[in-house]
Amino acid sequence: MAISVTFENPQLAVIRTHGTLLRAEVDATKHLVHDHMQAHGKQHVLVLIEDGFTNLEAFVSWDDIEVDHFIQKNIVRLAVVGDLRWRDSALLYLFNSMVPFQIEYFPAAHNVLADAWLTH
């Protein structure tokens, strides 16, 4: 899989990406996050774009799914950490619809700063 999610504590979801993100894998991850949010409440989300990330699956409709609205209402903050070449694409993907939470992008070497920003 090109995407995985772990829950570092009840209010922190960490999503790691590498390779090419496939729509089915992203949707499955969204369902895991949704279920965790239902059990544990609002979340801070950290997305790590790891070395070897290549892009999103081409020619696929990346429209919202049924759990997206719930997830968007239950994210406190979202930090993305990765190579700066992915910054614009990542922010464009995440801003596909207006979201009611703060998003910040951090260069790959700034994991500690991203963690501090998430919990501020």
N, C-alpha and C positions, 0 to 999 in steps of 0.2 A: 504494500500500500504506500501511496505517496503522501498520505496524511495520517496523523495519529493524534489522539487527545489523551491527556492525563489530567487528573485533578489533584494539584499539589496540596490543596487544603479545600475545605468545603466551599470556599468562595473564590478559588482561583483555578481557572481552566487554562491549560497550556496546550496549544495546538502546534505541532511540528509538521512542516511541509518540505518535501524534496521531490525531485523528478517532475513528472507532469501530473497535475491535479486532474483527476477524472471526476466528472459530475456525480456519478453514483457514490464514489468514496466521500466526496464533500457532503452530499445529502445524508449519508449514513452517520457522518461525524456530527452534523447538525442535530440529528435525532438523539445521539448520545448526550450532547450538550443540553438539549431541551429536557430530556429525562432527568439529568442531574440538577438542572435549575428547578424543576418541579419539586424535587426532594430537598434541595438545599438553599433555594432562594437566589437572589441577585448575585452576579458573578463579575469578577475582574477577569479579562481574557488577555492572554499573552500569545501572540502568533509568532513563531520562529520560522523564518524562511531560511532553511539550511542550505549549505553548499550542495550543489547538484540540482537545485530547483531549476526547472526549465521553463515552465509556463502552465497555463490552463489548457485543458483539452480543447482543441480547435474545433470550430464549427458546431459548438454545442450551445443551446440556449441556456444561459445562466440565470433564468428567472427565479424569483423567490418560490419557496415551497411552503406548505401549510404551517410549519413550525417557526418560520423566520420572524413573523410579527411578534410572537411570544418571546423569542430569543432577544430581539432588538429591544423590547421593553424591559428586559431583565439583565442587560449588560450595564455595569456601572461605568467602566472605562475599558478601552481596548488598545493595547500597545502592540505594534508590529516591529519586529527586529529582523533586519536582513541587509543584504547588499543594497546599496543605494540605487543600483540600476533597476531594482524592482519597486522602488518607492511610488512612482506615479501610477504604475499598473495596479499595485496593491490598493492604493487609496481610491482609484477609480472603481475598482471592483467592489470595495467596501462601501463606497458612496453611491452604489447603484440606486439606492433609494435613500431618502433623507433619514438619518438615524438620530435617536434622542440621547446619544451618549458621545463622550469625547473619544477621538481617535488620535493617536500620535505615532509617528514612524521614527524609529531609532536605527542608526547605523549598526552593522553587525557586531562591532566591538563594545556596544553600550548596553549589554544585558542588565548590568547593575542599575544603570540609570532608568531603564525601562521598568524594572521591578519597583524602584523607588517611586516613579511617577504613577504607576498603577495603584499603589497603596496610599498615596498622598491624600 
